[in-house]
């Protein structure tokens, strides 16, 4: 890839996003405790104590302020639909954090939000860039497929938010890569959006991972927001058609875009497949995500989240090296590598679980020992 550059509006948006979150998080935590708007430990959580789950409010504020102040005035017409949809997604997540919405209601809100951006802002996938022999898409196919991508990515990041630092750390990586890439392609206003998000996430990450008195989770208001914005940014990149002679041209363009977010995508596909094969709803909760598996293997939250983010970055790097190969073949290599790597810890966790059950059975037969407390994980 050609040398990437950073413009001043992007830097200012990142700094403002960080400062807004820094100012917003302490009062959010205090109000959450006062009004008892906290995550209570249960059988699927991995935290102790009552932790505020409204970090998405700070991230939302960072994005709105950082973007509206530093984008060009002539971009406000297009961005008004994106912001309107973002408000729908944010408040859907916020309501779910408070009263637990059913998945059909969440899905309906996501479809409305996606429709606003795809139809009114015209942010949609119009071409496959020759992948599987497909170039320009018919309008109705473009609209339907783009809405599907929005729904898929929103749910990918909703499911990713399972341990401290994972969704925010992954979000920092993705937003920085997309921001630099969008700036290279000439979409400076979208790069500003990406960097304002990165700034808010950087501040949130510190409070989420290292916080004690002001520790908080992003909640669905944050994770749905992430998925929605990454759908906007990735589709905007895919909208760009670059001539083969241009130094920015990549034969495997769609595969490189997918590689930026490959882990959230592959983990969601893997878990959904497992649930369907078990005869359950793909939206039912369990502890089969890779971050749960890594916790079972003895890693703490920081180790597990960092490992996953590094693997995602590695797979992106491999795909960049293969950027001028056949897009479909690169996609096969990418998904095969991602799935293979994700199955390795699952294999060891299954062996560990089998050995643990065998040892526990032996102890129950011969020692009448006290049962151990179960570890609990956050979905």
Residue pairs with C-beta under 8 A, 6 or more apart in sequence:
1 184
1 248
1 250
1 320
1 323
2 184
2 247
2 248
4 180
4 181
4 183
4 184
5 180
5 183
5 184
6 180
6 183
7 183
7 188
7 191
9 70
9 71
9 188
9 192
10 70
10 179
10 183
10 188
10 191
10 192
10 194
10 195
11 195
12 70
13 66
13 67
13 69
13 70
13 192
13 193
13 195
13 196
13 199
14 66
14 195
14 196
14 198
14 199
14 202
15 199
16 62
16 65
16 66
16 69
16 70
16 196
16 199
17 62
17 63
17 65
17 66
17 195
17 196
17 197
17 198
17 199
17 200
17 202
17 203
18 62
18 199
18 200
18 202
18 203
19 199
19 203
20 58
20 61
20 62
20 65
20 66
20 199
20 200
21 58
21 59
21 61
21 62
21 199
21 200
21 202
21 203
21 204
22 203
24 57
24 58
24 61
24 62
25 55
25 58
25 203
25 204
25 207
25 214
25 216
26 214
28 52
28 54
28 55
28 57
28 58
28 216
29 52
29 213
29 214
29 215
29 216
31 37
32 38
32 52
32 53
32 54
32 216
33 50
33 52
36 50
37 52
37 53
37 54
37 97
37 98
38 50
38 51
38 52
38 53
39 45
39 47
39 50
39 51
39 52
39 53
39 217
39 219
39 378
40 50
41 47
41 48
41 49
41 50
41 376
42 376
43 374
43 376
44 285
44 287
44 376
44 377
44 378
44 379
45 376
45 377
45 378
46 162
46 163
46 295
46 301
46 375
46 376
46 377
46 378
47 164
47 378
51 215
51 216
51 217
52 215
52 216
52 217
53 97
53 216
53 217
53 218
53 219
54 94
54 97
54 216
54 219
54 221
55 204
55 207
55 208
55 216
55 217
55 218
55 219
55 221
55 222
56 90
56 93
56 94
56 97
56 218
56 219
56 220
56 221
56 222
56 223
56 224
56 225
57 94
57 221
58 200
58 203
58 204
59 197
59 200
59 201
59 204
59 218
59 222
59 225
59 226
60 86
60 90
60 221
60 222
60 225
61 200
62 196
62 197
62 199
62 200
62 203
63 86
63 193
63 196
63 197
63 200
63 225
63 229
64 83
64 86
65 196
66 192
66 193
66 195
66 196
66 197
66 199
66 200
67 79
67 83
67 189
67 192
67 193
67 196
68 76
68 79
68 83
70 192
70 196
71 79
71 189
71 192
71 193
72 188
72 189
75 189
78 121
78 122
78 123
79 121
79 189
79 193
81 116
81 117
81 120
81 121
82 117
82 121
82 123
82 232
84 116
85 112
85 113
85 114
85 116
85 117
85 121
85 228
86 113
86 225
86 228
86 229
88 109
88 112
88 113
88 116
89 109
89 110
89 113
89 154
89 224
89 225
89 228
90 221
90 224
90 225
91 221
92 101
92 106
92 109
92 110
92 113
92 220
92 224
93 219
93 220
93 221
93 222
93 223
93 224
93 225
94 219
94 220
94 221
95 101
96 106
96 220
96 221
96 224
97 219
97 220
97 221
103 283
106 224
107 151
110 150
110 151
110 154
110 155
110 224
110 228
111 147
111 151
113 150
113 228
114 146
114 147
114 150
114 151
114 228
114 231
115 147
117 123
117 150
117 232
118 124
118 143
118 146
118 147
118 150
119 143
123 146
123 232
123 235
123 236
123 239
124 142
124 143
124 146
124 235
124 239
125 137
125 142
125 145
125 146
125 149
125 235
125 238
125 239
126 136
126 137
126 142
126 239
127 134
127 135
127 136
127 137
127 238
127 241
128 134
128 135
128 137
128 254
129 135
129 238
129 241
129 253
129 254
129 327
130 251
130 327
131 254
131 255
131 327
131 328
131 331
132 328
137 145
146 235
149 231
149 234
149 235
150 228
150 231
150 235
152 265
152 268
153 227
153 228
153 230
153 231
153 234
153 261
153 264
153 265
154 224
154 227
154 228
154 231
155 227
155 268
156 227
156 261
156 264
156 265
156 267
156 268
157 167
157 171
157 223
157 224
157 226
157 227
157 230
157 264
158 220
158 223
158 224
158 227
159 264
159 267
159 268
159 271
159 289
159 379
160 166
160 167
160 170
160 223
160 264
160 267
160 268
160 289
160 291
161 167
161 217
161 218
161 220
161 222
161 223
162 289
162 291
162 292
162 377
162 378
162 379
163 291
163 295
163 301
163 304
163 305
163 377
163 378
164 208
164 209
164 301
164 302
164 305
165 205
165 208
165 209
165 301
165 302
165 305
165 306
166 291
166 301
166 304
166 305
166 308
166 309
167 218
167 222
167 223
167 226
168 201
168 204
168 205
168 208
168 209
168 218
169 205
169 305
169 306
169 309
170 263
170 264
170 305
170 308
170 309
170 312
171 197
171 198
171 201
171 226
171 230
172 198
172 201
172 202
172 205
173 309
173 312
173 313
174 230
174 260
174 261
175 194
175 195
175 197
175 198
175 201
175 229
175 230
175 233
176 194
176 195
176 198
177 260
177 316
178 191
178 194
178 230
178 233
178 234
178 237
178 260
179 191
179 192
179 193
179 194
179 195
179 198
179 233
180 191
181 237
182 188
182 190
182 191
182 194
182 233
182 236
182 237
183 191
184 248
185 237
185 240
185 242
185 248
187 236
187 237
187 240
190 232
190 233
190 236
193 229
193 232
193 233
194 229
194 233
197 226
197 229
204 216
204 218
204 222
207 214
207 215
207 216
208 215
208 216
208 217
208 218
209 301
209 302
209 305
218 226
230 261
234 257
234 260
234 261
237 257
238 253
238 254
238 257
242 248
242 249
242 250
242 253
243 249
250 256
250 323
250 324
251 323
251 324
251 325
251 326
251 327
252 319
252 322
252 323
252 324
252 325
252 326
252 327
252 330
252 331
253 323
253 327
254 327
254 331
255 319
255 322
255 323
255 327
255 330
255 331
255 334
256 316
256 319
256 320
256 323
256 330
258 265
258 331
258 334
259 315
259 316
259 318
259 319
259 320
259 334
260 316
261 312
262 312
262 315
262 316
262 319
262 334
262 335
262 338
263 290
263 308
263 309
263 311
263 312
263 315
263 338
263 342
265 338
266 335
266 338
266 339
266 342
267 289
267 290
267 342
270 288
270 290
270 339
270 342
271 282
271 286
271 288
271 289
272 282
274 286
274 288
275 281
275 282
275 284
275 286
275 288
276 282
280 286
285 379
286 379
287 377
287 379
289 379
290 308
290 342
290 345
290 346
291 304
291 305
291 308
292 377
293 345
293 346
293 349
294 303
294 304
294 307
294 308
294 345
295 301
295 304
295 375
295 377
296 349
296 352
296 353
296 375
297 345
297 348
297 349
297 352
299 307
311 341
315 334
315 337
315 338
315 341
318 333
318 334
318 337
319 330
319 333
319 334
322 330
322 333
323 330
363 369
